Amino acid sequence: QVQLVESGGGLVQPGGSLRLSCAASRNIFNIYTMGWYRQAPGKQRELVATVTSGGRTNYADSVKGRFTISRDNAKTTVYLQMNSLKPEDTAGYYCNALRGSSVRYTWGQGTQVTVSS
C-alpha cells in the first residue's frame, strides 16, 4: 500500500497563493495519473486537477487559469500551485492516483486550505 501525505495548506486572504505538496511512500508518479481533490464541508469530494505520467494536465473549470499541478518524479512529490485564491476554494485538499472514476489508494489526512479575510 502506498502512503500519501499532503502538506502546505493554511489560512490565506482572498487573492493570495499557496503551494500544496503530496509526497508518496514510493514512486508512482511515472506510472499513474495523479489528481488533486478537494472537499468542502457538506459537499462531495471533487477532482480539481490531474497530471498524467506523460505530464499532460487537466483542470476543473472552477480552478482553470488559477491552479497549476506539477510533479517531481525524483522527489516522488506532486504539487498544486494555487493563485488568486477565492473563499470558495476553502476545503480540505487531498491527492491520489486515479483509477477510472475512482482512486487507487487510501486517502491521506489531507491539508486544509482556508481563504478568508
C-alpha positions as CSV (number, residue, x, y, z in Angstrom):
1,Q,0.0,0.0,0.0
2,V,1.2,3.5,-0.8
3,Q,1.0,6.2,1.8
4,L,0.1,9.7,0.7
5,V,1.0,12.8,2.8
6,E,-0.4,16.2,1.9
7,S,1.0,19.5,3.3
8,G,1.2,23.2,2.6
9,G,-2.3,24.3,3.5
10,G,-3.1,27.2,5.7
11,L,-5.1,30.4,6.1
12,V,-4.7,32.9,3.3
13,Q,-6.5,36.1,2.3
14,P,-8.6,36.3,-0.9
15,G,-6.2,36.8,-3.9
16,G,-3.4,35.1,-2.1
17,S,-1.4,32.0,-3.1
18,L,-0.5,28.6,-1.6
19,R,1.6,25.7,-2.8
20,L,0.4,22.3,-1.7
21,S,2.6,19.2,-1.8
22,C,1.8,15.5,-1.8
23,A,4.5,13.0,-1.0
24,A,4.2,9.3,-1.8
25,S,5.9,6.5,0.0
26,R,7.1,5.1,-3.3
27,N,7.4,6.4,-6.8
28,I,4.0,6.1,-8.5
29,F,4.0,9.3,-10.5
30,N,5.7,7.8,-13.6
31,I,3.0,5.1,-13.7
32,Y,-0.3,6.6,-12.8
33,T,-2.3,9.8,-13.4
34,M,-2.2,11.8,-10.2
35,G,-5.0,14.1,-9.1
36,W,-5.7,16.7,-6.5
37,Y,-9.1,16.6,-5.0
38,R,-10.9,18.9,-2.5
39,Q,-13.8,18.5,-0.2
40,A,-15.6,21.4,1.5
41,P,-17.9,20.9,4.5
42,G,-21.2,19.4,3.5
43,K,-20.1,18.8,-0.1
44,Q,-18.8,15.8,-2.1
45,R,-15.2,15.4,-2.8
46,E,-14.3,16.9,-6.3
47,L,-11.4,16.4,-8.6
48,V,-9.8,19.8,-9.4
49,A,-6.6,18.9,-11.3
50,T,-4.8,15.9,-12.8
51,V,-1.4,15.2,-14.3
52,T,-0.7,12.1,-16.4
53,S,2.5,10.1,-16.3
54,G,3.4,11.9,-19.6
55,G,2.9,15.3,-18.0
56,R,-0.4,16.2,-19.5
57,T,-2.6,18.3,-17.2
58,N,-6.3,19.0,-16.9
59,Y,-8.3,21.2,-14.6
60,A,-11.8,21.7,-13.4
61,D,-13.4,24.9,-14.8
62,S,-13.6,26.4,-11.3
63,V,-9.8,26.5,-11.0
64,K,-8.6,26.8,-14.6
65,G,-6.1,29.6,-15.0
66,R,-5.5,29.9,-11.3
67,F,-4.2,26.5,-10.2
68,T,-1.2,24.6,-11.6
69,I,-0.5,20.9,-11.0
70,S,3.0,19.5,-11.4
71,R,5.1,16.6,-10.3
72,D,8.7,15.8,-9.4
73,N,9.3,12.1,-10.1
74,A,12.7,12.2,-8.4
75,K,11.2,13.5,-5.2
76,T,8.0,11.4,-5.5
77,T,6.0,14.5,-5.0
78,V,3.1,16.2,-6.8
79,Y,2.4,19.9,-6.3
80,L,-0.6,22.2,-6.6
81,Q,0.2,25.8,-7.0
82,M,-2.9,27.9,-6.2
83,N,-3.0,31.5,-7.1
84,S,-5.8,34.1,-6.9
85,L,-7.5,32.2,-4.2
86,K,-11.2,32.7,-3.5
87,P,-13.3,32.0,-0.4
88,E,-15.0,29.2,-2.4
89,D,-11.6,27.4,-2.6
90,T,-11.8,26.7,1.1
91,A,-11.7,23.0,1.6
92,G,-9.6,20.0,2.6
93,Y,-7.3,19.1,-0.2
94,Y,-6.2,15.6,-1.0
95,C,-4.1,13.8,-3.6
96,N,-4.4,10.3,-5.0
97,A,-3.8,8.2,-8.1
98,L,-6.7,7.9,-10.4
99,R,-8.2,4.5,-11.4
100,G,-11.0,5.2,-13.8
101,S,-13.6,7.2,-11.9
102,S,-12.2,6.0,-8.6
103,V,-8.8,6.2,-6.8
104,R,-6.1,3.6,-6.2
105,Y,-5.1,4.3,-2.6
106,T,-6.4,5.0,0.8
107,W,-6.9,8.7,1.3
108,G,-4.3,10.6,3.3
109,Q,-5.1,13.1,6.1
110,G,-5.3,16.0,3.6
111,T,-4.3,19.6,4.1
112,Q,-6.8,22.3,5.0
113,V,-7.0,25.5,2.9
114,T,-9.0,28.4,4.3
115,V,-9.4,31.5,2.2
116,S,-10.8,34.3,4.3
117,S,-10.2,38.0,5.1
